[in-house]
Amino acid sequence: MADRGVDVSALPKEVRDLLAELDLELSEGDITQKGFEKKRAKLLAPFTAKTPEPDPGPPPEQPQPEASRAVDPTPEPTPTPKPASSSSSSASARRRRSHRSGGARDDRYRSDVHTEAVQAALAQHREQKMALPMPTKRRSTYVQSPAGSCTPPDTSSASEDEGSSPHQASVGGAVGQNLQSPDSWINRSLQGSSTSSSASSTLSHGEGKPQPAVMADVVVHTRPESSIVPPDVTSFAAQDRGPRVDLPPNVPVRGMSREQSRSSMMDTADGVPISRVSTKIQQLLNTLKRPKRPPLREFFLDDSEEIVEVPQPDPNTPRPEGRQMIPVKGEPLGVVSNWPPALQAALARWGATQAKSPALTTLDITGKPLYTLTYGKLWTRSVKLAYTLLNKLGTKTEPVLKPGDRVALVFPNNDPGMFCVAFYGCLLAEVIPVPIEVPLSRKDAGSQQIGFLLGSCGVGLALTSEVCLKGLPKTPNGEIMQFKGWPRLKWVVTDSKYLTKPSKDWQPHIPTANNDIAYIEYKASKEGTVMGVAVSKLAMLTHCQALTQACNYSEGETLINVLDFKKDMGLWHGVLTSVMNRIHAVSVPYAVMKACPLSWVQRVHMHKAGVALVKCRDLHWAMMAHREQREISLASLRMLIVADGANPWSVSSCDAFLSVFQSHGLKPEVICPCASSPEAMTVAIRRPGIPGAPLPARAILSMGGLSHGVIRVNTEDKNSALTVQDVGHVMPGALMCIVKPDGPPQLCKTDEIGEIVVNSRAGGTMYYGLPGVTKNTFEVIPVNSSGAPIGEIPFIRTGLLGFVGPGSLVFVVGKNEGLLMVSGRRHNADDLVATALAVEPVKTVYRGRIAVFSVNVFYDERIVIVAEQRPEASEEDSFQWMSRVLQAVDSIHQVGLYCLALVPANTLPKTPLGGIHVAETKQRFLEGNLHPCNILMCPHTCVTNLPKPRQKQPVGVGPASILVGNLVAGKRIAQAAGRDLGLIEDQDLVRKT
């Protein structure tokens, strides 16, 4: 016997309990005699006579304390020391790597007041002598915990094996690496279900191979049963067994006790019952009833409240106290006798009556005019393209295009003339244009999402210019490269020499504006998903009329357009409304702005332009370069439209630009910020003011109140104040409400921040091909406090967060895309960017390129800041800057940062116009492909909802158990079907038919 020379009474209680358990199993026939002897010998092996010491060599593996084993789910099988991690050496190498020199910072979020507030907040920290978190080497420690504590229900099976008993801890090391995830556990269970009897025999008769036997035991114990419910076996067997030895609370396999494991071996692979359980248990199993099915809603209950500590609401949290807001109505949309019945009719009118009038001027890279497209040329070329699309791409019986088809427009940002011809040619042919960006490579940020948009819209043909087609990446065979996720496209060149002149009796059909789709504008969501906003012909015409009335456009004036002419404000003003009013649009490409930031100001001076369409960055760049040329005058400007006026920090750029160029004739009342969204188009715009009239008042709000969704005038701490300028009044003919951004669209109170929703004929119709998302965005019916709808007309969500102030002025404080919900409080990504830029980033951050986003960690969002590091910045300077950013964000926003990372310059993914692609940056961070050169992790400052103390879990059948059981049994819970992706990106995966 294995216990020869061993005093059983002197053994630990755990071992004596397991020995008694083995005796009970043998008496009931649950184990063979040989298996009984082997298990008993293994239990008593540590207490037999000591063996002589081995030769000097590597030290033997020491058993870990039970508390340590419970913490570490995958213990090392061998004590061999591991080499140093290569990641730390590579990281240090990256820090020593030389970089190219950076440029000046981008002060789009620059505010002297906010900079002073940040410096004051940092000064308070210095007075308190707070320790700065500096880079330290990583150390691993073991957290001691009580030996009898139970692991939470979501820990791995390996940790449960190690914490249950010394015997189970010995087998846990053998199978720890094979039980790391529920997926692998289920797969191995399914593989072992057909070989249960053979695995059991291996456990009984295998000699000299303890690890395979243990693995077979685990596989058999985890075999899913479809006709037997294990939890009921536990409850009934525990009552009928009589006096039993209490097992440790940690069981070998998650959710199954030892009795359940033995009962799971009742059936062999071919369904023949075996006699390895007692008759009493067999009778109990035969009399079990199917448990009552719980309600469906219990299958989807989140158990986060049972796992983490739920913070109690602060009674001092500010709450809205005003009355319920009343919908704000814009001025009536006037009717002008000479307004055209359709936008194409306006082009036909000007092409016939004002053929030599300039329609569009394009600048070259030096900022000089490249060519001017007249209204006559624009009309004739558009007609030729429409005729070619409908009659020359196919045969008369099988045309390639027919009215209603979708066509992609692929034109670079420096060729607005060819884009206008293609856009109006599609309108005349009654095909639907889908403007997109020019793909430069297969690795473009967001290129796959653009391909998904083209596929969902059913696009099979792309229009482009000859120059752009030559610049597209090609395969070695000379064909256009198949971009990642894109459908196969047929490319058509729209240059005039490739078009066919129509016959004299052919004229394009120009119907009155109706609800048919005119064009589709792409829009990227917060997660990076690209959707197409469909705009009807009536909405396109009504929007042009509303802009004409709000901006007081007149025939023949000049518009300087610095924005992207393919979407948003650049398209609405520079391509659509300009043609309706016979406006001369001068397009300044992005490449020209990079080479000569003052070029748009020079164009205003040379053309005596009355309207300029810019962004805050253009104001800043022109202000920085104004010393290069002093002989300029902006006195002709009557409207300086700031397209991103919805950014709360745009007020600093507007004030700085005014202070510099007021001496050059710029009047304060001409600065007109506006707010827009792809879904609702233009939401609000400030009308040109009367010379000498006082400017609208600004709101100085408390950031603490904004984080709780309420409007509070800042009176206490000036460091946490946010100055917001208005974006004017509601558009003509529109109706505006403010609703709660979460849950039902309930009307907000007058002192509450909410999402702006608009009802107007001048808005988007739907997300093309996405009816489910369309209903939640384009068909919103606001309700009052009692839940009753305020009317029957649908509203459109704009994605803008704000409120309506005195005089029906609209104020925007953020966007849904930049909203970060941390511990129930709202934070705006733009506010955090402004705070980080105010912490003297000149020595650290490259060109002010900073991205802020949130990641879900432990049932809550955590804030991550990623910035590009200047090449010459040292590691000490970088960590000093990151530490100061932590202090500033904590003082001003009262929120902790989860991670602050610095990456080498020019490595963050970019948008087509040079900005940071935040969604792609977040995806790289989650995938571990960001490759930072310096990183500071601070989970202790933001993770406050730590897990509850470990406690015994109740035994019983829960909704999650039944759901997992159904999945393991192969039952289909639900089904979702999407569109066919069409072409597979890797050609070697395409099946040959």
Long-range contacts (C-beta under 8 A, 24 or more apart in sequence): 2-37, 2-40, 2-41, 2-44, 2-45, 2-48, 3-40, 3-44, 5-48, 5-49, 6-44, 6-47, 6-48, 11-44, 11-47, 14-165, 14-166, 14-248, 15-43, 15-44, 15-47, 15-166, 17-245, 17-246, 17-247, 18-43, 18-165, 18-167, 19-43, 20-245, 21-245, 21-247, 21-258, 24-244, 24-245, 28-277, 28-278, 29-275, 29-276, 29-277, 29-278, 30-262, 30-276, 30-277, 30-278, 31-204, 32-204, 34-204, 34-205, 35-203, 35-204, 39-167, 42-167, 42-170, 42-210, 43-167, 46-166, 63-169, 65-144, 65-147, 66-147, 66-162, 66-163, 66-169, 67-142, 67-144, 67-145, 67-146, 67-147, 68-142, 68-144, 69-159, 69-162, 69-163, 69-169, 69-172, 70-145, 70-147, 70-149, 70-151, 70-159, 70-162, 70-163, 70-250, 71-142, 71-143, 71-145, 71-159, 72-142, 72-159, 72-162, 73-155, 73-156, 73-158, 73-159, 73-162, 73-176, 73-180, 74-156, 74-158, 74-176, 74-177, 74-180, 75-162, 75-172, 75-173, 75-176, 77-173, 77-174, 91-933, 94-904, 94-931, 94-933, 95-875, 95-933, 95-934, 97-904, 97-933, 98-871, 99-869, 99-870, 99-871, 99-872, 99-904, 99-905, 100-871, 100-905, 100-906, 101-871, 101-872, 102-846, 102-847, 102-870, 102-871, 102-872, 102-905, 103-846, 103-847, 104-624, 104-847, 105-837, 105-841, 105-842, 105-845, 105-847, 105-848, 106-617, 106-620, 106-847, 106-848, 106-849, 107-620, 107-653, 107-837, 107-848, 108-616, 108-617, 108-620, 108-647, 108-649, 108-653, 108-848, 109-649, 109-652, 109-830, 109-833, 109-834, 109-837, 109-848, 110-620, 110-652, 110-653, 110-656, 110-837, 111-649, 111-651, 111-652, 111-723, 111-834, 111-838, 112-652, 113-652, 113-721, 113-723, 114-649, 114-652, 114-834, 114-835, 114-838, 115-838, 117-718, 117-719, 117-720, 117-721, 117-838, 117-892, 118-719, 118-835, 118-838, 118-839, 118-888, 118-892, 119-838, 120-719, 121-719, 121-887, 121-888, 121-891, 121-892, 122-839, 122-884, 122-887, 122-888, 122-891, 124-891, 125-887, 125-891, 130-887, 132-880, 132-883, 132-884, 133-883, 133-886, 133-936, 133-938, 134-879, 134-883, 135-875, 135-879, 135-934, 135-936, 145-950, 148-248, 148-249, 149-950, 150-249, 150-250, 150-950, 150-951, 150-952, 150-953, 151-250, 151-950, 152-307, 152-947, 152-950, 152-953, 153-254, 153-953, 154-307, 156-180, 156-181, 157-185, 157-218, 157-252, 157-253, 157-254, 160-250, 160-251, 160-252, 160-253, 160-254, 161-250, 161-252, 163-248, 163-250, 164-247, 164-248, 164-249, 164-250, 164-251, 164-252, 165-247, 165-248, 168-250, 168-252, 171-214, 171-217, 171-218, 174-210, 174-211, 174-214, 174-215, 175-211, 175-214, 175-215, 175-218, 178-215, 179-218, 185-222, 185-254, 186-967, 186-968, 188-219, 188-222, 189-219, 189-222, 189-223, 189-224, 189-968, 190-224, 190-968, 191-219, 192-216, 192-219, 192-220, 192-222, 192-223, 193-223, 193-224, 193-269, 194-269, 195-219, 195-269, 196-220, 196-223, 196-264, 196-265, 196-267, 196-268, 196-269, 197-268, 197-269, 197-274, 200-265, 200-276, 218-252, 218-253, 220-261, 220-264, 220-265, 221-252, 221-253, 221-256, 221-261, 221-264, 222-253, 222-256, 222-264, 223-264, 223-265, 224-965, 224-968, 224-969, 225-264, 225-267, 226-969, 228-263, 228-264, 228-266, 228-285, 228-288, 229-288, 229-290, 229-291, 229-957, 229-965, 230-255, 230-256, 230-260, 230-263, 230-264, 231-255, 231-260, 231-291, 231-955, 231-956, 231-957, 231-961, 232-288, 232-291, 232-957, 233-259, 233-260, 233-263, 233-284, 233-285, 233-288, 234-259, 234-260, 234-955, 235-955, 235-956, 236-284, 236-288, 237-263, 237-281, 237-284, 240-280, 240-284, 249-952, 255-961, 257-955, 291-957, 291-962, 293-962, 294-959, 294-962, 298-959, 299-959, 299-960, 299-962, 299-963, 301-959, 303-960, 304-859, 306-948, 307-859, 307-947, 307-948, 308-858, 308-859, 308-945, 308-946, 308-947, 308-948, 309-945, 309-946, 309-947, 309-948, 310-945, 311-823, 311-824, 311-944, 311-945, 313-824, 317-708, 318-704, 318-705, 318-708, 318-710, 318-712, 319-708, 319-710, 320-709, 320-710, 320-748, 320-749, 320-751, 320-752, 321-749, 321-751, 322-749, 322-750, 322-751, 322-752, 323-749, 323-750, 324-747, 324-748, 324-749, 324-750, 324-784, 324-785, 325-737, 325-738, 325-747, 325-748, 325-749, 325-750, 325-804, 327-735, 327-736, 327-737, 327-782, 327-790, 328-730, 328-735, 328-736, 328-737, 328-804, 328-808, 328-810, 329-730, 329-734, 329-735, 329-736, 330-729, 330-730, 330-731, 330-732, 330-733, 330-734, 330-735, 330-736, 331-549, 331-729, 331-732, 331-733, 332-732, 332-733, 333-542, 333-545, 333-546, 333-549, 333-732, 333-733, 334-549, 334-732, 336-545, 339-545, 339-580, 340-541, 340-580, 341-512, 341-513, 342-510, 342-511, 342-512, 342-513, 342-537, 342-541, 343-427, 343-513, 343-518, 343-537, 343-540, 343-541, 343-544, 343-576, 343-579, 343-580, 344-424, 344-427, 344-428, 344-508, 344-510, 345-510, 346-579, 346-580, 347-375, 347-378, 347-379, 347-382, 347-424, 347-579, 348-379, 348-510, 350-375, 350-379, 350-579, 350-582, 351-375, 351-376, 351-378, 351-379, 351-380, 352-379, 354-582, 355-379, 357-556, 357-582, 357-584, 358-584, 359-420, 359-578, 359-579, 359-582, 359-584, 359-585, 360-416, 360-417, 360-420, 360-578, 360-584, 360-585, 360-586, 360-587, 361-584, 361-585, 361-586, 361-587, 362-414, 362-415, 362-416, 362-417, 362-587, 362-589, 363-586, 363-587, 363-588, 363-589, 363-592, 363-599, 363-603, 364-592, 365-414, 365-591, 365-592, 365-595, 366-592, 366-595, 366-596, 367-588, 367-592, 367-595, 367-596, 367-599, 367-602, 367-603, 371-417, 373-417, 373-420, 373-421, 375-579, 375-582, 378-420, 378-421, 378-424, 378-579, 381-421, 381-425, 381-496, 381-499, 382-421, 382-424, 382-425, 382-427, 382-428, 383-425, 383-428, 383-502, 383-508, 384-425, 384-496, 384-499, 384-500, 384-501, 384-502, 385-421, 385-422, 385-425, 385-426, 385-428, 385-429, 385-494, 385-499, 386-425, 386-426, 386-428, 386-429, 386-508, 387-429, 387-499, 387-500, 387-501, 387-502, 387-506, 387-508, 388-498, 388-499, 388-500, 389-425, 389-426, 389-429, 389-431, 389-492, 390-429, 391-500, 391-502, 392-500, 393-461, 393-492, 400-461, 400-490, 401-429, 401-431, 401-461, 402-431, 403-429, 403-430, 403-431, 404-430, 404-431, 404-432, 404-516, 404-517, 405-431, 405-432, 405-458, 405-460, 405-461, 406-431, 406-432, 406-433, 406-434, 406-457, 406-458, 406-459, 406-520, 407-431, 407-432, 407-433, 407-434, 407-459, 407-461, 407-462, 407-463, 408-433, 408-434, 408-435, 408-436, 408-454, 408-459, 408-461, 408-462, 408-463, 408-489, 409-433, 409-434, 409-435, 409-436, 409-462, 409-463, 409-464, 409-566, 410-436, 410-437, 410-438, 410-439, 410-462, 410-463, 410-464, 410-468, 411-435, 411-438, 411-464, 411-465, 411-468, 411-566, 412-438, 412-465, 412-467, 412-468, 412-471, 413-564, 413-565, 413-566, 413-589, 413-590, 413-591, 413-912, 413-913, 414-589, 414-590, 414-591, 414-592, 415-465, 415-467, 415-468, 416-565, 416-574, 416-575, 416-585, 416-587, 416-589, 418-465, 418-494, 418-495, 419-565, 419-566, 419-575, 420-565, 420-575, 421-494, 422-463, 422-494, 423-519, 423-575, 424-579, 425-494, 426-463, 426-519, 427-518, 427-519, 428-508, 428-510, 429-508, 430-509, 430-516, 432-517, 432-518, 432-519, 432-520, 433-463, 433-519, 433-520, 434-459, 434-519, 434-520, 434-522, 434-532, 435-519, 435-521, 435-522, 435-566, 435-567, 435-571, 436-522, 436-566, 437-566, 437-912, 438-468, 438-471, 438-472, 438-912, 439-472, 439-473, 439-483, 439-486, 440-473, 441-473, 442-473, 442-481, 442-483, 442-484, 443-484, 444-483, 445-909, 445-910, 445-911, 445-917, 445-920, 446-524, 446-528, 446-530, 446-911, 446-917, 446-919, 446-920, 447-483, 447-484, 447-485, 447-486, 448-484, 448-485, 449-485, 449-524, 449-528, 449-529, 449-530, 450-485, 450-486, 450-522, 450-530, 451-483, 451-484, 451-485, 451-486, 451-487, 452-485, 452-529, 452-530, 453-522, 453-530, 453-531, 453-532, 454-486, 454-487, 454-489, 455-485, 455-486, 455-487, 455-979, 455-981, 455-982, 456-532, 456-768, 456-769, 456-770, 456-979, 457-520, 457-532, 457-768, 457-769, 459-487, 459-489, 460-487, 460-488, 460-489, 460-490, 461-489, 461-490, 461-491, 461-492, 462-489, 462-490, 462-491, 462-492, 463-492, 463-494, 464-491, 464-492, 464-493, 464-494, 465-493, 465-494, 465-495, 466-493, 466-495, 466-498, 469-493, 482-983, 482-985, 484-985, 485-981, 485-985, 486-983, 487-982, 487-983, 488-982, 488-983, 513-537, 513-538, 513-540, 513-541, 513-542, 514-538, 515-765, 517-765, 517-768, 520-768, 521-567, 521-568, 521-571, 521-678, 521-764, 522-567, 523-678, 523-679, 524-919, 525-817, 525-919, 526-816, 526-817, 526-818, 526-919, 527-919, 528-917, 528-919, 528-920, 528-922, 528-923, 531-767, 531-768, 531-770, 531-773, 532-767, 532-768, 532-769, 533-678, 533-679, 533-764, 533-765, 533-766, 533-767, 533-768, 534-764, 534-765, 534-766, 534-767, 534-768, 535-681, 535-764, 535-765, 536-765, 538-761, 539-681, 539-761, 539-762, 539-763, 539-764, 539-765, 540-576, 541-580, 542-733, 542-760, 542-761, 542-762, 543-572, 543-576, 543-577, 543-681, 543-682, 543-762, 543-763, 544-572, 544-576, 544-577, 544-580, 545-580, 545-762, 546-682, 546-731, 546-732, 546-733, 546-734, 546-760, 546-762, 547-572, 547-573, 547-577, 547-682, 548-577, 548-580, 548-581, 549-732, 550-682, 550-685, 550-687, 550-731, 550-732, 551-611, 551-639, 551-641, 551-685, 551-687, 551-688, 552-687, 552-688, 553-577, 553-581, 553-583, 553-611, 554-581, 555-581, 555-582, 555-583, 556-582, 556-583, 556-584, 557-583, 557-584, 557-609, 557-610, 557-611, 558-583, 558-584, 558-585, 558-586, 558-607, 558-608, 558-609, 558-610, 558-611, 559-583, 559-584, 559-585, 559-586, 559-609, 559-610, 559-611, 559-612, 559-613, 560-586, 560-588, 560-600, 560-603, 560-604, 560-607, 560-609, 560-611, 560-612, 560-613, 561-585, 561-586, 561-587, 561-588, 561-613, 562-588, 562-593, 562-600, 562-612, 562-613, 562-614, 562-615, 562-618, 563-613, 563-614, 563-615, 563-643, 564-590, 564-912, 564-913, 567-678, 568-643, 568-676, 568-678, 569-613, 569-641, 569-643, 569-674, 569-676, 569-682, 570-613, 570-643, 572-681, 572-682, 573-611, 573-613, 573-641, 574-613, 590-913, 590-914, 593-618, 593-621, 594-914, 596-625, 597-621, 597-622, 597-624, 597-625, 598-622, 598-625, 598-626, 598-628, 598-629, 598-632, 601-626, 601-632, 601-634, 601-661, 602-629, 602-632, 604-632, 604-634, 604-636, 604-637, 605-632, 605-633, 605-634, 608-636, 609-636, 609-637, 610-636, 610-637, 610-638, 610-639, 611-637, 611-638, 611-639, 611-640, 611-641, 612-637, 612-639, 612-640, 612-641, 613-641, 613-643, 614-640, 614-641, 614-642, 614-643, 615-642, 615-643, 615-644, 616-642, 616-644, 616-647, 616-649, 616-650, 616-653, 616-654, 617-653, 619-653, 619-654, 619-656, 619-657, 620-653, 620-656, 620-657, 622-657, 622-661, 623-656, 623-657, 623-660, 623-661, 626-660, 626-661, 632-664, 633-664, 633-665, 634-661, 634-664, 634-665, 634-666, 635-664, 635-665, 635-666, 635-667, 636-665, 637-666, 637-667, 637-670, 638-670, 638-688, 639-670, 639-672, 639-688, 640-666, 640-670, 640-671, 640-672, 641-672, 641-673, 641-674, 641-685, 642-671, 642-672, 642-673, 642-674, 643-674, 643-676, 645-672, 645-673, 645-674, 645-675, 645-686, 645-725, 645-727, 645-812, 646-673, 646-674, 646-675, 646-676, 646-727, 646-800, 646-802, 646-812, 646-815, 647-830, 648-722, 648-723, 648-724, 648-812, 648-813, 648-814, 648-828, 648-830, 648-831, 649-830, 649-831, 649-834, 650-725, 651-698, 651-723, 651-724, 651-725, 654-725, 667-691, 668-695, 669-693, 669-695, 672-728, 673-725, 673-726, 673-727, 673-728, 674-727, 674-728, 675-727, 675-756, 675-798, 675-800, 675-802, 675-810, 675-812, 677-798, 677-799, 677-800, 678-764, 679-763, 679-764, 679-777, 679-778, 679-796, 679-797, 679-798, 679-799, 680-758, 680-760, 680-763, 680-764, 680-796, 680-797, 680-798, 681-762, 681-763, 681-764, 682-731, 682-762, 683-727, 683-730, 683-731, 683-734, 683-736, 683-756, 683-758, 683-798, 683-800, 683-810, 684-727, 684-728, 684-729, 684-730, 684-731, 684-736, 684-810, 685-727, 685-728, 685-729, 685-731, 686-726, 686-727, 686-728, 686-729, 687-728, 687-729, 696-725, 696-726, 696-807, 696-809, 697-806, 698-723, 698-724, 698-725, 698-726, 699-723, 699-724, 699-726, 699-805, 699-811, 700-724, 701-813, 703-831, 703-892, 703-893, 704-894, 706-753, 706-813, 706-826, 706-828, 707-825, 707-826, 707-827, 707-893, 707-894, 707-895, 708-825, 708-826, 709-752, 709-753, 709-754, 709-826, 710-751, 710-752, 710-753, 711-751, 711-752, 711-753, 711-803, 712-751, 719-891, 719-892, 720-891, 720-892, 720-893, 720-894, 722-813, 722-831, 724-811, 724-812, 724-813, 725-811, 726-805, 726-809, 726-810, 726-811, 727-810, 727-811, 727-812, 728-809, 728-810, 729-808, 729-809, 729-810, 730-758, 730-808, 730-810, 731-758, 731-760, 731-762, 733-760, 733-761, 733-762, 734-758, 734-759, 734-760, 734-762, 735-759, 735-760, 735-793, 735-795, 736-804, 736-810, 737-782, 737-790, 737-795, 738-802, 738-803, 738-804, 739-780, 739-782, 739-795, 741-801, 741-816, 741-819, 744-783, 744-787, 745-780, 745-781, 745-782, 745-783, 745-795, 746-782, 746-783, 746-784, 746-785, 746-787, 747-782, 747-783, 747-784, 747-785, 747-790, 748-803, 750-803, 750-804, 751-803, 752-803, 753-801, 753-802, 753-803, 753-813, 753-826, 754-801, 754-802, 754-803, 755-797, 755-798, 755-799, 755-800, 755-801, 755-816, 756-798, 756-800, 756-801, 756-802, 756-810, 756-812, 757-782, 757-795, 757-796, 757-797, 757-798, 758-795, 758-796, 758-798, 759-793, 759-794, 759-795, 759-796, 760-796, 763-796, 764-796, 769-979, 801-826, 801-828, 818-852, 820-852, 820-853, 820-854, 820-861, 820-863, 821-854, 821-861, 822-854, 822-860, 822-861, 822-862, 822-863, 822-895, 822-942, 823-860, 823-895, 823-944, 823-945, 825-895, 827-863, 827-893, 827-895, 829-853, 829-918, 831-893, 832-863, 832-865, 832-889, 832-893, 835-885, 835-888, 835-889, 835-892, 835-893, 836-865, 836-867, 836-885, 836-888, 836-889, 838-888, 839-881, 839-884, 839-885, 839-888, 840-881, 840-884, 841-867, 841-881, 843-870, 843-873, 843-877, 843-881, 844-869, 844-870, 844-873, 844-877, 844-878, 844-881, 844-902, 845-869, 845-870, 845-881, 846-870, 846-871, 846-905, 846-906, 847-905, 849-908, 849-916, 850-916, 851-908, 851-916, 851-918, 851-921, 851-922, 852-918, 853-918, 853-921, 853-922, 853-925, 855-898, 855-922, 855-925, 855-926, 857-898, 857-939, 857-943, 858-943, 858-945, 859-945, 860-943, 860-945, 862-898, 862-899, 862-939, 862-942, 862-943, 863-889, 863-895, 863-896, 863-897, 863-898, 863-942, 864-897, 864-898, 864-899, 864-900, 864-901, 864-922, 864-925, 865-897, 865-899, 865-900, 865-901, 866-901, 866-902, 866-903, 866-908, 866-921, 866-925, 866-930, 866-932, 867-901, 867-902, 867-903, 868-902, 868-903, 868-904, 868-905, 868-906, 868-907, 868-908, 869-902, 869-903, 869-904, 869-905, 869-933, 869-934, 870-905, 871-904, 871-905, 873-902, 875-934, 878-902, 878-933, 878-934, 879-934, 879-936, 882-934, 882-936, 883-936, 886-936, 886-938, 886-941, 890-941, 895-942, 896-938, 896-941, 896-942, 897-938, 897-941, 897-942, 898-937, 898-938, 898-939, 898-942, 898-943, 899-925, 899-935, 899-936, 899-937, 899-938, 900-935, 900-936, 900-938, 901-925, 901-930, 901-932, 901-934, 901-935, 901-936, 902-932, 902-933, 902-934, 902-935, 903-930, 903-931, 903-932, 903-933, 904-931, 904-933, 907-931
